[in-house]
Amino acid sequence: MSHSVAVIGGGAWGTALAQMLASDGREVLLWARETEVVEEINASHRNTHFLPSAELSPTIRATGDMANLAGIPVVLVVTPAQHTGAVLRTLPTPPRDLVLCSKGIEQSSGLLMNHVAAEACPDSELAILSGPTFAHEVAAGLPTAVTLACSGGEEQWQRLKPVIARPAFRPYYSDDVTGAEIGGAVKNVLAIACGVVDGLGLGQNARAALIARGYAEMLRFGEALGAKPETLAGLCGLGDLVLTCSSTSSRNFSLGKALGEGQSASDLMADRRTVAEGAHTAPVLGDMAQSKGIDMPIVEAVNRLLDGAPAAEVVQQLLARPLRAEQGPGA
């Protein structure tokens, strides 16, 4: 069986993307690390470990052998951000187009995913797929729109558009790879903070204020790294931020909610089977902001929470910050 597209990562998001790609009858190869996931997908077209709600297309074939991806021209990478580099270095051949679908910053290097991938697969053209996307909704065929930021510009977009677009899955083109990455990475950290607000019972006014002030932090950080403000105002920035800061379907929001309810960060991180990527991104994001002189008080607050500070105390410190103008330098 020959495949034109493969997905690396058999978690909820990788499985949902494979299901979306197979929705028109296309043959999709899905690589998963877990033997039990590979066997179940091939035997019964289910992934009860990570996406139990979905009945998967029979045109999805799972494999645990990376050698089977040799020669496939388009590969979507959906491994957790902290493992993406290591997984990419095991690819047998570099695909022409490598579409990065994980959101985060590598802790060990401080690199965004496109820089990690460029080091591991220098011969591939990179794209970033990011936006407001809950996996179970994408797998169910509910309408979804995303940013597809292409390092190869319009030419790469024209190649990838027919591979990725489906009637219920609508990509919008961008050439701002950095902006697309920053939106996805920062919103995960802000979603933890919004979960804390919910866990403490502080109300919807407080959550809306935190989303708005968090968005200001995202814009400041993005500007410092060369992102376009209009990218962060789009699906991969503001759109994704609103979604993940408003629902317990978000793993990052759920982590924050549990912290707000008084559970310990160390217990929560040790016990989670699925990855709340914001918890890994927050420390490196805080370090990068500090080194560049970027004011990100909400990110700093999340880091204090993850270090074990009581949620009520951290929120009180945020509320006690000096009053200032809403717009302008440092606002």
KOLZANU-81176 format. One record per residue (C-alpha): residue in three letters; x, y, z. Coordinates in steps of 0.02 Angstrom, whole numbers, plus 32768, in hexadecimal, padded with zeros to 4 digits. Layout:
residues N
ALAXYZ ...
***
This chain:
residues 331
MET800080008000 SER804B80A97FCE HIS802881448034 SER803381FC8005 VAL8024823780B9 ALA805781F78165 VAL803A822F8217 ILE80BD8218829F GLY806B8208834A GLY7FDD81988382 GLY7F988205840D ALA7EEF825C8405 TRP7F2582E9838F GLY7F8B827A831B THR7EFD81FC830F ALA7E7F828782EE LEU7EEA82CF8262 ALA7EFC82238214 GLN7E40820D821B MET7E2582B981CB LEU7EA182928140 ALA7E4D81EA8120 SER7D9E82378119 ASP7DA3823B805A GLY7DDC8186804C ARG7E9581B08045 GLU7F10812E8087 VAL7F698173811F LEU7FFC8125817C LEU7FFC81498238 TRP809A8129829C ALA8080810A8356 ARG80FF80E283DD GLU808980728440 THR807A7FC083FE GLU7FCB7FAF8446 VAL7F90804A83E8 VAL7FD580088342 GLU7F847F5E835B GLU7EDB7FA4838D ILE7ED1801F82FD ASN7EFB7F97827E ALA7E8A7F1482CC SER7DEE7F7782FA HIS7E04802982B7 ARG7E0180738366 ASN7E7B80CD83D8 THR7E2980B88481 HIS7ECA80EB84DA PHE7ECB819E8499 LEU7E2E81C28431 PRO7DA5814B846B SER7D1881B0841C ALA7D4F81908368 GLU7D2D810082F3 LEU7DC1810B827C SER7DC380FB81C0 PRO7DFA8051817E THR7E7280AD8109 ILE7EDF80DD819F ARG7F6C806081B9 ALA7FD4806A8257 THR808B80398268 GLY810F803C82EE ASP819D802F8272 MET81E180D8823A ALA8231808581A2 ASN818280788156 LEU817E81368142 ALA820C813480C3 GLY81DB818B8022 ILE813881D98061 PRO813B828E8022 VAL80CF82E380A8 VAL80E382B98160 LEU8080830A81ED VAL80E083088292 VAL807282FF832C THR80E882C283B3 PRO80F483258456 ALA816483BC8440 GLN81E8837D84B9 HIS81FF82DD8454 THR81EE832283A3 GLY82A88335837F ALA82D4828683B9 VAL824682398352 LEU8272829B82B5 ARG8326825F82BE THR82E581AC82A8 LEU829081D18200 PRO82DA81618179 THR82D181E780F1 PRO82A3829F80FE PRO81F682BF80B2 ARG81E4834E8038 ASP816683A280AC LEU816B83938169 VAL80CF83DC81BC LEU80E883FF8275 CYS804983EF82DB SER808B83F2838E LYS808B849283F4 GLY811984BE8467 ILE81CE84F18481 GLU82578470849C GLN828E847E8551 SER833E843E8538 SER836A84BC84AF GLY82E9854984B7 LEU82C4852C83FF LEU821D853983A8 MET81E4849A834F ASN821284D882A1 HIS82C784F282D9 VAL82C98446832C ALA828683F8828B ALA82FE845A821C GLU83918413827D ALA834D83618276 CYS830F836581C0 PRO836D83EF8164 ASP833583B080B9 SER827983BD80DD GLU820D845780C2 LEU81B284818163 ALA810184B98185 ILE80A384DC8226 LEU7FEE84A3823D SER7FA184FC82D2 GLY7EF9853D830B PRO7E62851E837A THR7E568461836C PHE7E0F83E983EC ALA7E3C833B83AF HIS7D9382E983CF GLU7D39836E8368 VAL7DB1835F82D5 ALA7DA082A082D8 ALA7CE282B382D8 GLY7CE9831F823B LEU7CAC83BE8290 PRO7CDB84618238 THR7D8D84998260 ALA7DFF8521821B VAL7EBB852B8234 THR7F5285918200 LEU7FCC8538818C ALA806D859C8190 CYS80E485678105 SER819F85898109 GLY819E8564804E GLY812085EC802A GLU809685E37FA8 GLU80E785537F4A GLN80E384E37FE3 TRP8032851D800D GLN7FF784E77F61 ARG8044843A7F7F LEU7FFD8423802D LYS7F51846E8016 PRO7F0483D87FBA VAL7F58835F8033 ILE7F1583B180D1 ALA7E75840F80A7 ARG7DCF83B480BC PRO7D1B83F580B8 ALA7D1884018177 PHE7DD18429818F ARG7E0184D18147 PRO7EB7850C8146 TYR7EE285C4812F TYR7F8A85F180E3 SER80128652813D ASP80CB866A811C ASP80EB869881D3 VAL813185F6821B THR8172864D82B7 GLY80CA869D82DF ALA806C85F982C7 GLU80E385A2833E ILE80E0862983C4 GLY8022862E83C8 GLY8016857483E9 ALA80A18570846A VAL806C860684D2 LYS7FB285DF84D5 ASN7FD58538852B VAL8025859485BE LEU7F98861485C5 ALA7F17858885C4 ILE7F6285468667 ALA7F4785F286B4 CYS7E9285F78679 GLY7E76854B86C4 VAL7EB6858D876B VAL7E38861B8763 ASP7DAE859B8748 GLY7DEE852887D1 LEU7DF085B8884D GLY7D3E85E8881C LEU7D70869A87ED GLY7CEB86AB8766 GLN7CDD86CE86AD ASN7D0B878686BA ALA7DB5875386FE ARG7DCE86D08677 ALA7DA4874A85EB ALA7E1D87CA8635 LEU7EA587468640 ILE7E8B8713858A ALA7E9A87C88553 ARG7F3387EC85BD GLY7F808746858B TYR7F67877384D5 ALA7FC8881484F6 GLU805787A98539 MET804F873B849F LEU805B87D4842E ARG80EF881C848F PHE814D87788486 GLY8122875F83CF GLU815A880E839F ALA820287F183F4 LEU821E8753838E GLY81E6879E82E8 ALA8134875A82DD LYS80AF87BD8280 PRO8024880282F0 GLU7FA187D08270 THR7FD9871A827E LEU7FBF871D833A ALA7F1587718320 GLY7EE186DB82B6 LEU7EB5862582CE CYS7F5D85EC8312 GLY7F6686778393 LEU7EC786C783D4 GLY7E57863D838E ASP7EB785B283E4 LEU7EC8861A8483 VAL7E0C86328494 LEU7DE98578847A THR7E6B853384F1 CYS7E4885B38579 SER7D8F85888581 SER7D7984CB858C THR7DAA843485F4 SER7DC483DB854D SER7E6B84378551 ARG7EEF83D485B0 ASN7F47847585E1 PHE7EA684C48622 SER7E7F84248683 LEU7F2C842786D2 GLY7F1384DC8709 LYS7E6584B7874C ALA7EAB842B87B7 LEU7F3384A187F7 GLY7EAF85228821 GLU7E4E849E8881 GLY7EE7848088ED GLN7F3983E688A1 SER7FF783E5889D ALA8054840687FC SER80CE83778819 ASP804082F98833 LEU7FE28336879A MET8079832F8728 ALA80AA82818764 ASP7FFC823C874C ARG7FD0827D869E ARG7FD28201860F THR7FB18288858E VAL8025831C8580 ALA7FF783CA85BF GLU807A841A8550 GLY806A84C385A3 ALA80BB84808641 HIS8158845785DE THR815384F88579 ALA8137856F860C PRO81E785698658 VAL8244858185B4 LEU81C88607857D GLY81E386628621 ASP82A08658860E MET82988698855A ALA82288729858D GLN829A8759861C SER8336875185B1 LYS82E587C2852D GLY829A883A85AC ILE81E6880F857D ASP8164882B8606 MET80FA878B8614 PRO80AE878B86C4 ILE802D8704869F VAL80B4868E865F GLU811C86B686FB ALA8083868E8766 VAL806B85E58711 ASN812085BA8735 ARG810A85E487ED LEU8072857187F0 LEU80D284E4879E ASP815C84FD881F GLY80DB84DD88A8 ALA809E858A88DC PRO7FE7858D8918 ALA7F7085C5888E ALA7F15864788F9 GLU7FBA86988928 VAL7FF686A18874 VAL7F5386F0883A GLN7F5C877088C7 GLN800B87A0888C LEU7FC887BB87DC LEU7F398828881D ALA7FB488908883 ARG801C88C487EB PRO8028898187CD LEU7F9C89CD8766 ARG7FCD8A0A86B8 ALA7F8A8A3B860E GLU7F3B89AC85AB GLN7F9989D5850A GLY804A8A0F84EC PRO80FB89D88513 GLY80FE89508598 ALA8042895185AA 
***
